[in-house]
């Protein structure tokens, strides 16, 4: 190699390089220059690109792969944990008493009237086996409004001060079940779906808090090998502006693909989408670091609540069919408007009833306004069945799956859904049907570590107790890695520039602590990231 202009800036050698190319080839080494992949091949071939200033990274036989694409994550919301929001994910808080202690400590630092915000409890895992109540929160912070959000973010408990701010004195303004009441008719404090999300508009975040959350999220994601995040929405315009500014300034190196969605309920969601449509801007506008994604609507609740909309009642509660937030006609209307305007469209749809609504809406939009390569999505697409899978395949819909949910909620899923877990986050069935599916953590609902998703996809077991959950849906390492890299890039129309290690593509690369092809699947959660590169620059090194 005589021409120094062809020397690599970085070479990674002695790796098990998962190229994720069309043949799933495994190479030994990668050369990087000008933010892109210069060459992939054997150690000898790549050493030919070394010059006097080339940095060499020895992978020591461990996995080298494209950066993870988390195709459904609330990026900034996760970053706010312990940076404006108190983290009460299990085991940070194991009981309501521990939650109250955390509230008391925060109240001691705040002025009366300032918000106390918590995120992450799961009533199924708390020692008391129940949701906190407004009385619990009142006892800990009588002079501050408190928002105590469940891990799914579809419901939260509020104290009396907060309910007074919202003007909620009873269940009348919302759909049945959204404002939980006690047997004596008093308000419990638990608000679900639209009642919770409408109320969230009054929970305040400063621009400094949002920026701090975004930079914190960026640091954590890079340490986990996540180089692209499809942000699934949060706090509206001020949050979107903070995201774009952070990307443009370089404060956030993770590439962001935000959805047109906020957490403030159905009416706000409709206004936001229609306002975007009026601008003429649509999916794909932006840069390689910040690009507008799909419009998103929220059709139902959560899988672990459980509150998702199901065709048949829950196995443990047959009369309960969950919460359906949008009617079919409403979904048809907004999906058609966004599709016609050139947007990729998606919906939060977990239960099979909600998935059916979104499949119907996409099908109707495509009949009226046919479009090739639309790549419409369904976020979560949790419970399906053979008929739904066939329709999804025919329409070219991309399900965004969450196998990490199996890892943490498996036993509850078996109890809630019975045999239906055989088609819960149905990765193997998607593969067999020729469906391209991508992977999301839905963090902060789960921890964003991709190894949690790999564990769920490879083992289909509850990590805590070992319960099996729909084992027929297991996939292998190359398959889940493709879903988590190339397919994630495909879901944002970017597979030509990232998602695989091929010459000319962006050098977003991760070096792991083990060889995933030989490492035991049951131990995959112990795998760590050694290096993360974005644009060919090392942005994380494990110390």
C-alpha positions in Angstrom: 0.0 0.0 0.0 2.0 2.9 -1.3 -0.6 5.7 -1.4 -0.9 7.2 2.1 -4.3 8.5 1.1 -5.6 5.0 1.2 -4.3 4.2 4.6 -6.9 3.4 7.2 -7.4 5.6 10.3 -8.4 2.6 12.4 -8.2 -1.1 11.8 -9.9 -3.7 13.9 -8.2 -7.1 13.6 -8.5 -10.6 15.1 -12.2 -10.4 15.4 -15.2 -12.6 14.7 -16.6 -9.9 12.4 -20.4 -10.3 11.9 -20.8 -8.4 8.6 -24.6 -8.9 8.4 -24.2 -8.7 4.7 -26.6 -10.6 2.4 -24.7 -13.9 3.0 -24.1 -13.3 6.7 -20.4 -13.7 6.2 -18.0 -13.7 9.1 -14.7 -11.9 8.5 -11.6 -11.3 10.6 -10.9 -7.5 10.3 -12.2 -4.1 9.3 -10.5 -1.0 8.0 -12.0 2.5 8.6 -11.3 5.9 7.0 -13.2 9.2 6.8 -16.1 7.9 8.9 -16.8 4.9 6.6 -15.8 1.3 6.2 -12.9 1.1 3.8 -12.6 -2.7 3.6 -13.6 -5.9 5.4 -11.7 -9.1 5.1 -8.9 -11.3 6.5 -6.3 -10.0 9.0 -3.7 -10.1 6.2 -6.0 -8.1 3.8 -6.8 -5.4 6.3 -3.2 -5.1 7.6 -2.3 -3.9 4.0 -4.3 -0.7 4.8 -2.2 0.1 7.9 0.1 3.2 7.8 2.3 4.9 10.3 -0.6 6.8 11.9 -3.2 4.0 11.8 -4.7 3.0 15.1 -5.0 -0.7 15.6 -7.7 -2.3 17.8 -7.2 -6.0 18.5 -10.6 -7.7 19.1 -9.0 -10.8 20.5 -11.3 -13.2 18.7 -14.4 -11.5 20.0 -17.5 -10.2 18.1 -17.1 -7.1 16.0 -20.5 -6.1 14.5 -22.6 -3.1 13.3 -23.8 -0.8 16.0 -27.1 -1.8 17.5 -30.2 0.0 16.2 -32.7 0.3 19.0 -35.8 0.7 16.9 -38.1 1.7 19.7 -36.8 3.6 22.7 -37.8 6.7 24.7 -34.3 8.0 24.5 -34.5 11.2 26.6 -37.1 9.7 29.0 -34.6 7.0 29.9 -31.8 9.6 30.3 -34.0 11.5 32.8 -33.9 8.7 35.3 -31.9 10.1 38.2 -31.5 13.3 36.1 -34.9 14.9 36.9 -36.9 11.7 37.5 -36.3 9.3 40.4 -35.6 5.8 39.1 -37.8 3.3 40.9 -37.4 0.4 38.5 -37.0 -2.9 40.4 -34.7 -3.5 42.3 -34.0 0.2 42.8 -37.3 0.2 44.8 -38.6 -3.1 46.1 -41.6 -1.9 48.1 -44.0 1.0 48.4 -42.2 1.9 51.7 -38.9 2.3 49.8 -40.7 4.5 47.2 -42.0 6.7 50.0 -38.6 7.0 51.4 -37.3 8.2 48.0 -40.1 10.7 47.8 -39.4 12.1 51.3 -35.7 12.6 50.5 -36.6 14.5 47.3 -39.3 16.6 49.0 -36.7 17.7 51.6 -34.6 19.2 48.7 -37.6 20.9 46.9 -39.7 23.9 47.6 -43.4 23.4 48.3 -45.3 23.1 45.0 -42.4 21.8 43.0 -43.0 18.5 41.2 -41.6 15.2 42.4 -41.4 12.7 39.5 -40.7 9.0 39.7 -40.6 6.3 37.0 -40.4 2.6 36.8 -42.3 0.7 39.5 -44.0 -2.6 38.7 -46.8 -3.4 41.1 -46.3 -7.1 40.4 -42.8 -6.9 41.8 -43.4 -4.7 44.8 -43.4 -6.4 48.2 -47.0 -5.2 48.8 -48.2 -6.6 45.5 -50.2 -3.5 44.7 -50.0 -0.1 43.2 -49.2 2.8 45.5 -52.2 5.0 46.4 -52.6 8.8 46.6 -52.5 8.4 50.3 -49.1 6.7 50.2 -47.8 9.6 48.2 -49.5 12.3 50.3 -47.9 10.8 53.4 -44.4 11.1 51.9 -44.9 14.6 50.3 -48.0 16.5 51.5 -46.8 19.8 50.1 -45.6 18.7 46.6 -47.4 17.3 43.6 -46.1 13.8 42.9 -46.2 11.7 39.7 -45.3 8.1 40.2 -45.2 6.4 36.8 -45.4 2.7 36.3 -42.7 1.0 34.2 -44.9 0.8 31.2 -45.5 4.6 31.2 -49.2 3.9 30.4 -50.3 4.7 33.9 -49.2 6.6 37.0 -50.3 7.2 40.5 -50.7 10.9 41.5 -51.1 12.4 44.9 -53.8 14.9 46.1 -51.8 18.0 45.2 -51.3 16.7 41.6 -55.0 15.7 41.2 -56.0 19.2 42.3 -53.7 20.7 39.6 -55.4 18.4 37.1 -58.9 19.3 38.3 -59.7 15.5 38.6 -62.3 14.9 41.3 -63.9 11.8 39.8 -63.9 9.5 36.7 -66.5 11.4 34.6 -64.2 13.1 32.1 -62.5 9.9 30.9 -63.2 6.5 29.5 -64.3 3.8 32.0 -61.4 2.4 34.0 -59.0 5.3 33.2 -59.5 7.0 36.5 -59.4 4.2 39.1 -61.8 4.5 42.0 -61.9 2.6 45.3 -64.9 0.5 46.4 -66.2 3.4 48.4 -66.2 5.7 45.3 -63.1 7.7 46.3 -60.3 8.3 43.8 -57.4 5.8 44.2 -54.8 8.1 42.6 -54.0 5.7 39.7 -54.7 7.2 36.2 -54.5 5.1 33.1 -54.0 5.8 29.4 -55.6 9.1 28.3 -56.3 10.3 31.8 -52.7 9.9 32.7 -51.3 11.2 29.4 -53.6 14.3 29.3 -52.6 15.1 32.9 -48.9 14.7 32.1 -49.0 18.0 30.1 -49.0 19.8 33.5 -45.9 17.9 34.8 -43.0 20.4 34.3 -39.5 19.8 32.9 -37.0 22.6 32.3 -34.9 22.8 29.1 -31.8 22.2 31.2 -33.4 19.0 32.6 -34.2 17.8 29.1 -30.7 18.5 27.8 -29.1 16.8 30.8 -31.4 13.8 30.2 -30.4 13.6 26.5 -26.7 13.8 27.2 -27.0 11.2 30.0 -28.9 8.9 27.6 -26.2 9.4 24.9 -23.5 8.3 27.4 -25.3 5.2 28.5 -26.4 4.1 24.9 -22.8 4.4 23.6 -21.6 2.3 26.5 -24.2 -0.4 25.4 -23.2 -0.3 21.7 -26.4 1.5 20.6 -25.4 3.9 17.8 -28.9 4.6 16.4 -32.1 5.1 18.4 -35.7 5.4 17.0 -37.2 7.8 19.6 -40.8 6.8 20.3 -41.9 10.1 21.7 -42.0 12.0 25.0 -42.8 15.6 26.0 -43.7 17.4 22.8 -42.2 20.3 21.0 -39.7 21.4 23.7 -38.3 17.9 23.9 -38.1 17.6 20.1 -36.2 20.9 19.9 -33.8 19.7 22.6 -33.1 16.5 20.7 -32.4 18.3 17.4 -30.2 20.9 19.1 -28.3 18.2 21.0 -27.6 16.2 17.8 -26.6 19.3 15.8 -24.2 20.5 18.5 -22.6 17.1 18.9 -23.7 16.8 22.5 -25.5 13.6 21.3 -23.6 11.3 19.0 -26.2 8.6 18.8 -28.2 9.0 15.6 -31.8 9.8 16.3 -34.9 9.0 14.3 -37.8 10.6 16.3 -41.4 9.7 15.8 -44.1 12.4 15.4 -45.8 11.6 18.7 -46.1 13.1 22.2 -47.2 11.5 25.5 -50.1 13.9 26.1 -53.0 11.8 25.0 -55.1 11.2 21.8 -56.3 14.8 21.2 -52.8 16.2 21.5 -51.5 13.4 19.3 -54.0 14.2 16.5 -53.1 17.9 16.6 -49.4 17.2 16.4 -49.7 14.9 13.4 -52.0 17.3 11.5 -49.8 20.2 12.3 -46.8 18.3 10.8 -48.8 17.4 7.7 -49.6 21.1 7.1 -45.9 21.9 6.9 -45.2 19.6 4.0 -42.3 18.1 5.9 -42.5 14.3 6.2 -40.5 11.2 7.1 -36.9 11.4 6.0 -36.3 15.1 6.5 -33.1 15.8 8.3 -29.5 14.5 8.4 -27.7 11.3 9.2 -27.7 12.3 12.8 -31.3 13.6 13.2 -34.0 12.6 10.8 -37.8 12.8 11.1 -39.4 9.3 11.5 -43.0 8.1 11.2 -46.2 9.5 12.7 -47.3 7.4 15.6 -50.6 6.9 17.3 -51.2 5.0 20.7 -54.0 2.4 20.2 -53.9 0.5 23.5 -52.2 -0.1 26.8 -49.3 -2.3 27.9 -48.5 -6.0 27.9 -47.4 -6.1 31.5 -50.1 -3.8 33.0 -51.9 -5.7 31.7 -54.0 -3.1 29.7 -53.5 -3.9 26.0 -56.6 -4.5 23.9 -57.1 -8.2 23.3 -59.7 -10.1 21.2 -60.2 -12.7 23.9 -60.2 -11.7 27.6 -57.1 -12.2 29.7 -56.5 -15.8 30.8 -56.4 -14.7 34.5 -59.3 -12.3 34.1 -61.6 -13.4 31.2 -63.9 -10.5 31.4 -61.1 -8.0 30.9 -60.2 -7.1 27.3 -57.9 -4.2 28.1 -58.1 -0.6 27.1 -58.7 0.3 23.4 -57.8 4.0 23.1 -58.7 4.6 19.4 -61.7 3.3 17.5 -61.2 1.8 14.0 -62.6 4.8 12.2 -60.4 7.2 14.1 -57.3 5.2 13.3 -58.3 4.9 9.6 -58.7 8.6 9.3 -55.4 9.7 10.8 -53.4 6.9 9.1 -54.8 7.8 5.7 -54.0 11.5 6.2 -50.4 10.8 7.2 -49.9 8.1 4.5 -51.3 10.4 1.8 -48.9 13.2 3.0 -45.8 10.9 2.4 -45.2 9.8 6.0 -44.2 6.4 7.2 -46.9 5.6 9.7 -46.9 3.5 12.9 -48.9 2.8 16.0 -48.3 1.5 19.5 -50.3 -1.7 19.2 -49.7 -4.4 21.7 -52.8 -6.6 22.0 -54.2 -8.5 19.0 -57.2 -6.3 18.9 -55.1 -3.2 18.6 -52.8 -4.9 16.0 -55.9 -5.7 14.0 -57.0 -2.1 14.0 -53.6 -0.9 12.7 -53.4 -3.6 10.0 -56.9 -2.7 8.9 -56.0 1.0 8.8 -52.8 0.5 6.7 -54.6 -1.8 4.4 -57.3 0.7 3.7 -54.8 3.5 3.2 -52.8 1.4 0.6 -56.0 0.5 -1.3 -56.9 4.2 -1.6 -53.4 5.5 -2.2 -51.1 2.7 -3.3 -47.4 3.3 -2.5 -44.4 1.0 -3.0 -41.8 0.8 -0.3 -43.9 2.5 2.3 -42.3 0.5 5.2 -45.2 1.3 7.6 -44.6 -0.1 11.0 -46.4 -1.4 14.1 -44.6 -0.7 17.4 -44.5 -3.7 19.7 -47.0 -5.8 17.6 -47.2 -7.9 20.7 -50.0 -10.5 20.4 -50.6 -11.8 17.0 -51.9 -15.0 15.3 -51.4 -16.8 12.0 -54.0 -14.8 10.2 -52.6 -11.4 11.4 -49.0 -12.6 10.5 -50.1 -13.5 7.0 -51.7 -10.0 6.5 -48.7 -8.2 7.9 -46.5 -10.1 5.4 -48.8 -9.4 2.5 -48.9 -5.7 3.3 -45.1 -5.3 3.9 -45.6 -4.0 7.5 -42.5 -3.9 9.8 -43.3 -5.1 13.3 -41.0 -3.6 16.0 -40.6 -6.4 18.5 -39.5 -6.3 22.2 -38.0 -9.7 23.2 -36.5 -8.0 26.4 -40.1 -8.0 27.7 -40.0 -11.8 27.8 -36.8 -11.6 29.8 -38.4 -9.6 32.6 -42.1 -10.4 32.4 -42.3 -14.0 31.3 -44.1 -15.5 34.2 -46.7 -12.7 34.2 -47.2 -13.2 30.4 -47.9 -16.9 30.9 -50.5 -16.0 33.5 -52.1 -13.2 31.5 -52.1 -14.8 28.0 -51.9 -18.6 28.4 -51.2 -20.4 25.1 -51.3 -17.0 23.3 -47.6 -16.5 24.3 -46.8 -18.8 21.4 -47.5 -15.7 19.2 -46.2 -13.1 21.5 -43.3 -11.1 19.9 -43.4 -13.8 17.3 -39.8 -13.5 15.8 -39.6 -17.0 14.4 -43.1 -16.7 12.8 -42.1 -13.4 11.3 -38.9 -15.0 9.8 -40.9 -17.9 8.4 -43.4 -15.5 6.8 -40.6 -13.4 5.2 -41.4 -10.4 7.5 -38.7 -7.9 8.3 -38.8 -7.1 12.0 -36.6 -4.8 14.0 -35.9 -4.8 17.7 -36.6 -2.1 20.4 -36.0 -2.0 24.1 -38.9 0.4 24.8 -36.6 1.8 27.5 -37.3 3.1 30.1 -39.9 0.3 30.3 -36.9 -2.1 30.3 -33.2 -1.4 30.6 -31.8 -0.6 27.2 -29.0 -3.1 27.3 -29.3 -5.1 24.0 -28.2 -8.2 25.8 -31.6 -8.3 27.5 -33.3 -8.5 24.1 -30.8 -11.1 22.9 -31.5 -13.2 26.0 -35.3 -13.1 25.4 -35.0 -13.9 21.7 -32.5 -16.7 22.1 -33.9 -18.3 25.2 -37.6 -17.3 25.5 -37.3 -17.5 29.2 -38.1 -15.3 32.2 -34.6 -14.4 33.5 -35.6 -14.4 37.2 -37.4 -17.7 37.5 -36.6 -19.6 34.3 -40.2 -20.0 33.1 -40.4 -20.7 29.4 -42.5 -18.4 27.3 -43.5 -19.5 23.8 -40.3 -21.4 23.0 -41.4 -22.0 19.4 -40.4 -18.4 18.7 -36.7 -18.7 19.5 -34.2 -17.5 16.9 -30.5 -17.9 16.6 -27.6 -15.4 17.0 -27.2 -14.3 13.3 -31.0 -13.8 13.0 -31.4 -11.6 16.1 -28.3 -9.6 15.2 -29.7 -8.9 11.8 -33.0 -7.8 13.4 -31.1 -5.5 15.7 -28.8 -3.9 13.1 -29.7 -4.2 9.4 -33.4 -4.5 9.9 -33.4 -1.5 12.2 -31.7 0.5 9.5 -34.3 -0.8 7.0 -37.1 0.4 9.3 -35.8 3.9 8.8 -35.0 3.6 5.1 -31.2 3.7 5.9 -30.0 0.1 5.1 -27.9 1.5 2.2 -25.7 3.5 4.6 -25.6 1.5 7.8 -26.7 -1.7 9.6 -24.0 -4.0 8.1 -20.2 -3.9 7.8 -19.6 -3.4 4.1 -17.3 -1.0 2.2 -18.8 2.5 1.8 -21.2 2.2 4.8 -21.0 4.4 7.9 -18.4 3.1 10.4 -20.9 2.6 13.3 -19.2 -0.4 14.9 -19.3 -2.3 18.2 -16.6 -4.6 19.7 -18.0 -7.0 22.3 -16.3 -8.9 25.2 -17.2 -12.4 23.8 -17.8 -14.2 20.6 -21.6 -14.3 20.3 -21.4 -17.2 17.9 -19.9 -19.5 20.5 -20.9 -18.0 23.8 -23.7 -19.8 25.7 -27.1 -18.2 25.0 -28.1 -18.6 28.7 -25.2 -16.4 29.7 -25.5 -13.7 27.0 -26.5 -11.0 29.5 -23.0 -11.0 30.9 -21.6 -9.8 27.5 -20.3 -6.3 27.6 -19.2 -3.6 25.1 -15.5 -3.0 24.8 -15.6 -0.3 22.1 -18.2 1.7 20.3 -17.5 3.7 17.2 -19.7 6.3 15.5 -18.6 7.8 12.2 -15.4 5.9 12.5 -14.5 7.6 15.8 -14.1 5.7 19.1 -16.8 7.2 21.3 -16.7 4.6 24.1 -14.0 2.4 25.5 -14.6 0.1 28.5 -12.2 1.2 31.2 
